């Protein structure tokens, strides 16, 4: 049993705790705007049901490596990992970081602000693997992902659709087998047989 399936947070986005089991590589399907100043970008991933909302530091890395035009990101690959040293409010809380990116041919160093007035170099490695075909999410996975951000009315509809998908299929009735016509055997001697011409006719043997 894979225990990582049972530690996923109750969230509508990919979180650092989703990467506790190790780095994972994803395929970007699209980039869309998200309401709010802290997390203004939704990056949809083919292999994960929830969006990735990179923080400002990782958005700077993406722009430095892939350019500012997010419409070009679809189909590109990114490896993410959980960095336990990421700080927030002076405490180490952990965060999602980029380790590898496709569509770069050499390591790229990006200066990032670590604390107020102090920056550090962040290095991204090229992802040289061949991109496998992205696995499409199943209808059930898509509905569960949508449920996370749906309003109450939409959630009721989603729950009904999920129940319908999970309902056992009705048994298929086999058609009744055709009843074969009884086979009537011809009398001895064929259709022209005359029982009165049989020497045993009228004897005890014939009775």
Secondary structure by P-SEA (a helix, b strand, c coil): ccccccccccccccccccccccbbbbbbccccccccccccbbbbbccccbbbbccaaaaaaaaacccccccccccbbbbbbbcccccccccccbbbbbccccccccbbbbbbbccccbbbbbbbbbbcccccccccccaaaaaaaaaacccaaaaaaaaaaaaaaacccccccccccccccbbbbcccccccccccccccccccccc
